[in-house]
Each structure stands twice: as structure tokens, then as C-alpha cells.
Amino acid sequence: MKRRLVFSLGLLSCLLFSVQAFAIQYGDPKAGAEKFQDKGCVNCHREGGHSTVPTFPILAGQPSDYLVHALKQYKEGKRENPIMQGQASGLSESDIYDIAEYLSQQSTSLAIVPGIE
């Protein structure tokens, strides 16, 4: 009886944590497209994040969670780049999620190398 109770509680805990994982809020890609233009991101990273300049990374097709993480780090000063720190400082939380979602849905010209994750 005790084992069954412990097992049931463990299973319930796993279910609660998995439900929480699916509750992650994603941004609005349509709003992100507008914000990408309005906030000036397009000036360096080009339309849809398809930069052709080596100093400005290609953002198209990057995972949204990576982009959110990077933008938050720039905003908090944890990543050092004066241009990006200035740009990110003016972004709200919803701006960051919307722009990241928009960029993640763009096709990419980046090559995927087998075996490297």
C-alpha cells in the first residue's frame, strides 16, 4: 500500500511538471514581424533576419528560446555588445518573445552539419 501511494505521488508530480512545460507562452510571429521592422532590427540583420554581413549574424531560423535568451542577456548587460545592448534595452518582454518567434519561423540559409547539435 505504501509503495503504491509513493508511486502515485511520484507519477502525479511528473504529470504536473509536464503540464507546466506545455504552458510556456510563445510570442506572436505577426507582431514580431512588425516589431522587427519598427525597432530597427532590420537595419543590421536585414529582412527576415537574413543578414549578408559577417558582423551581423543570420537570425532567420534560429530557435526562439535561444533568441529570447540572447536578447535578455543583452538587455541585462550579460552579453557585451554596445549596439545590441542599446537595442535590447528598449525591448519589452513581449517584444522579445514576439521577435524571437517571428525569426524562428523564417527559413534559414544556414547549413546543418550532421552530428553537431
CYANA upper distance limits for C-alpha pairs under 8 A (distance plus 0.5 A):
  1 MET  CA      5 LEU  CA      6.82
  2 LYS  CA      6 VAL  CA      6.76
  3 ARG  CA      7 PHE  CA      6.48
  4 ARG  CA      8 SER  CA      6.49
  5 LEU  CA      9 LEU  CA      6.63
  6 VAL  CA     10 GLY  CA      6.60
  7 PHE  CA     11 LEU  CA      6.61
  8 SER  CA     12 LEU  CA      6.57
  9 LEU  CA     13 SER  CA      6.65
 10 GLY  CA     14 CYS  CA      6.84
 11 LEU  CA     15 LEU  CA      6.79
 12 LEU  CA     16 LEU  CA      6.73
 13 SER  CA     17 PHE  CA      6.80
 14 CYS  CA     18 SER  CA      6.66
 15 LEU  CA     19 VAL  CA      6.64
 16 LEU  CA     20 GLN  CA      6.81
 17 PHE  CA     21 ALA  CA      6.86
 18 SER  CA     22 PHE  CA      7.13
 19 VAL  CA     23 ALA  CA      7.02
 20 GLN  CA     24 ILE  CA      7.75
 26 TYR  CA     97 TYR  CA      6.81
 26 TYR  CA     98 ASP  CA      7.99
 26 TYR  CA    101 GLU  CA      7.40
 27 GLY  CA     32 GLY  CA      7.97
 27 GLY  CA     94 SER  CA      7.35
 27 GLY  CA     96 ILE  CA      8.44
 27 GLY  CA     97 TYR  CA      4.94
 27 GLY  CA     98 ASP  CA      4.48
 27 GLY  CA     99 ILE  CA      7.84
 27 GLY  CA    100 ALA  CA      7.71
 27 GLY  CA    101 GLU  CA      5.87
 27 GLY  CA    102 TYR  CA      8.35
 28 ASP  CA     32 GLY  CA      6.53
 28 ASP  CA     97 TYR  CA      7.92
 28 ASP  CA     98 ASP  CA      5.27
 28 ASP  CA     99 ILE  CA      8.38
 28 ASP  CA    101 GLU  CA      6.96
 28 ASP  CA    102 TYR  CA      7.63
 29 PRO  CA     33 ALA  CA      6.63
 29 PRO  CA     98 ASP  CA      6.05
 29 PRO  CA     99 ILE  CA      7.27
 29 PRO  CA    100 ALA  CA      8.42
 29 PRO  CA    101 GLU  CA      5.69
 29 PRO  CA    102 TYR  CA      4.47
 29 PRO  CA    103 LEU  CA      8.27
 29 PRO  CA    105 GLN  CA      8.20
 30 LYS  CA     34 GLU  CA      7.23
 30 LYS  CA     98 ASP  CA      8.28
 30 LYS  CA    102 TYR  CA      7.32
 31 ALA  CA     35 LYS  CA      6.67
 31 ALA  CA     98 ASP  CA      6.57
 31 ALA  CA     99 ILE  CA      8.08
 31 ALA  CA    102 TYR  CA      8.45
 32 GLY  CA     36 PHE  CA      6.36
 32 GLY  CA     95 ASP  CA      7.43
 32 GLY  CA     97 TYR  CA      8.27
 32 GLY  CA     98 ASP  CA      4.66
 32 GLY  CA     99 ILE  CA      4.50
 32 GLY  CA    100 ALA  CA      7.72
 32 GLY  CA    101 GLU  CA      7.35
 32 GLY  CA    102 TYR  CA      5.63
 32 GLY  CA    103 LEU  CA      8.41
 33 ALA  CA     37 GLN  CA      7.06
 33 ALA  CA     48 GLY  CA      8.36
 33 ALA  CA     98 ASP  CA      8.38
 33 ALA  CA     99 ILE  CA      7.10
 33 ALA  CA    102 TYR  CA      6.34
 34 GLU  CA     38 ASP  CA      6.56
 35 LYS  CA     39 LYS  CA      6.06
 35 LYS  CA     95 ASP  CA      7.40
 35 LYS  CA     98 ASP  CA      8.27
 35 LYS  CA     99 ILE  CA      7.10
 36 PHE  CA     40 GLY  CA      6.91
 36 PHE  CA     41 CYS  CA      5.72
 36 PHE  CA     42 VAL  CA      6.64
 36 PHE  CA     99 ILE  CA      6.55
 37 GLN  CA     41 CYS  CA      6.71
 37 GLN  CA     42 VAL  CA      6.07
 39 LYS  CA     87 GLN  CA      8.32
 40 GLY  CA     44 CYS  CA      8.36
 41 CYS  CA     45 HIS  CA      6.53
 41 CYS  CA     46 ARG  CA      7.93
 42 VAL  CA     46 ARG  CA      4.88
 42 VAL  CA     47 GLU  CA      6.07
 42 VAL  CA     48 GLY  CA      8.01
 42 VAL  CA     49 GLY  CA      7.55
 44 CYS  CA     51 SER  CA      7.55
 44 CYS  CA     56 PHE  CA      6.73
 45 HIS  CA     49 GLY  CA      5.45
 45 HIS  CA     50 HIS  CA      6.68
 45 HIS  CA     51 SER  CA      5.11
 45 HIS  CA     52 THR  CA      8.46
 45 HIS  CA     56 PHE  CA      6.44
 45 HIS  CA     57 PRO  CA      7.31
 45 HIS  CA     58 ILE  CA      7.14
 45 HIS  CA     59 LEU  CA      7.68
 46 ARG  CA     50 HIS  CA      5.97
 46 ARG  CA     51 SER  CA      5.61
 46 ARG  CA     52 THR  CA      8.32
 47 GLU  CA     51 SER  CA      8.23
 48 GLY  CA     59 LEU  CA      8.41
 48 GLY  CA     60 ALA  CA      6.63
 48 GLY  CA    103 LEU  CA      7.04
 48 GLY  CA    106 GLN  CA      6.90
 49 GLY  CA     58 ILE  CA      6.15
 49 GLY  CA     59 LEU  CA      5.18
 49 GLY  CA     60 ALA  CA      5.10
 49 GLY  CA    103 LEU  CA      6.96
 49 GLY  CA    106 GLN  CA      8.27
 50 HIS  CA     58 ILE  CA      5.79
 50 HIS  CA     59 LEU  CA      7.12
 50 HIS  CA     60 ALA  CA      6.37
 50 HIS  CA    108 THR  CA      7.98
 50 HIS  CA    109 SER  CA      8.36
 51 SER  CA     56 PHE  CA      6.76
 51 SER  CA     57 PRO  CA      6.76
 51 SER  CA     58 ILE  CA      5.50
 51 SER  CA     59 LEU  CA      8.10
 52 THR  CA     56 PHE  CA      8.22
 52 THR  CA     58 ILE  CA      8.10
 53 VAL  CA     57 PRO  CA      8.00
 58 ILE  CA    110 LEU  CA      8.40
 59 LEU  CA    103 LEU  CA      6.79
 59 LEU  CA    104 SER  CA      8.25
 60 ALA  CA    103 LEU  CA      5.50
 60 ALA  CA    104 SER  CA      6.56
 60 ALA  CA    105 GLN  CA      7.87
 60 ALA  CA    106 GLN  CA      5.54
 60 ALA  CA    107 SER  CA      6.58
 60 ALA  CA    108 THR  CA      5.67
 60 ALA  CA    109 SER  CA      8.47
 61 GLY  CA    103 LEU  CA      6.52
 61 GLY  CA    104 SER  CA      4.93
 61 GLY  CA    105 GLN  CA      6.40
 61 GLY  CA    106 GLN  CA      5.60
 61 GLY  CA    107 SER  CA      5.94
 61 GLY  CA    108 THR  CA      5.41
 62 GLN  CA     66 TYR  CA      7.60
 62 GLN  CA     67 LEU  CA      7.44
 62 GLN  CA    103 LEU  CA      7.29
 62 GLN  CA    104 SER  CA      5.53
 62 GLN  CA    108 THR  CA      8.47
 63 PRO  CA     67 LEU  CA      6.99
 63 PRO  CA    100 ALA  CA      8.34
 63 PRO  CA    104 SER  CA      5.77
 64 SER  CA     68 VAL  CA      6.57
 64 SER  CA     97 TYR  CA      8.17
 64 SER  CA    100 ALA  CA      5.30
 64 SER  CA    101 GLU  CA      5.83
 64 SER  CA    103 LEU  CA      7.79
 64 SER  CA    104 SER  CA      5.72
 65 ASP  CA     69 HIS  CA      6.58
 65 ASP  CA    100 ALA  CA      8.00
 66 TYR  CA     70 ALA  CA      6.62
 67 LEU  CA     71 LEU  CA      6.56
 67 LEU  CA    100 ALA  CA      5.93
 68 VAL  CA     72 LYS  CA      6.60
 68 VAL  CA     96 ILE  CA      6.52
 68 VAL  CA     97 TYR  CA      6.70
 68 VAL  CA    100 ALA  CA      6.44
 69 HIS  CA     73 GLN  CA      6.70
 70 ALA  CA     74 TYR  CA      6.78
 70 ALA  CA     79 ARG  CA      8.27
 71 LEU  CA     75 LYS  CA      6.64
 71 LEU  CA     88 ALA  CA      6.61
 71 LEU  CA     96 ILE  CA      7.29
 72 LYS  CA     76 GLU  CA      6.58
 72 LYS  CA     88 ALA  CA      7.94
 72 LYS  CA     96 ILE  CA      8.26
 73 GLN  CA     77 GLY  CA      6.51
 73 GLN  CA     78 LYS  CA      5.39
 73 GLN  CA     79 ARG  CA      5.98
 74 TYR  CA     78 LYS  CA      6.43
 74 TYR  CA     79 ARG  CA      5.45
 74 TYR  CA     80 GLU  CA      7.37
 74 TYR  CA     81 ASN  CA      7.91
 74 TYR  CA     84 MET  CA      6.72
 74 TYR  CA     85 GLN  CA      5.33
 74 TYR  CA     88 ALA  CA      6.55
 74 TYR  CA     89 SER  CA      8.13
 75 LYS  CA     85 GLN  CA      6.04
 75 LYS  CA     86 GLY  CA      8.26
 75 LYS  CA     88 ALA  CA      5.36
 75 LYS  CA     89 SER  CA      5.32
 75 LYS  CA     91 LEU  CA      8.49
 76 GLU  CA     85 GLN  CA      8.47
 76 GLU  CA     89 SER  CA      8.36
 77 GLY  CA     85 GLN  CA      7.01
 79 ARG  CA     85 GLN  CA      8.26
 80 GLU  CA     85 GLN  CA      7.62
 81 ASN  CA     85 GLN  CA      6.35
 82 PRO  CA     86 GLY  CA      6.61
 83 ILE  CA     87 GLN  CA      6.75
 84 MET  CA     88 ALA  CA      6.32
 85 GLN  CA     89 SER  CA      6.45
 86 GLY  CA     90 GLY  CA      7.65
 87 GLN  CA     91 LEU  CA      7.77
 91 LEU  CA     95 ASP  CA      6.07
 91 LEU  CA     96 ILE  CA      6.80
 92 SER  CA     96 ILE  CA      6.84
 93 GLU  CA     97 TYR  CA      6.98
 94 SER  CA     98 ASP  CA      6.44
 95 ASP  CA     99 ILE  CA      6.49
 96 ILE  CA    100 ALA  CA      6.52
 97 TYR  CA    101 GLU  CA      6.56
 98 ASP  CA    102 TYR  CA      6.68
 99 ILE  CA    103 LEU  CA      6.68
100 ALA  CA    104 SER  CA      6.56
101 GLU  CA    105 GLN  CA      6.95
102 TYR  CA    106 GLN  CA      7.33
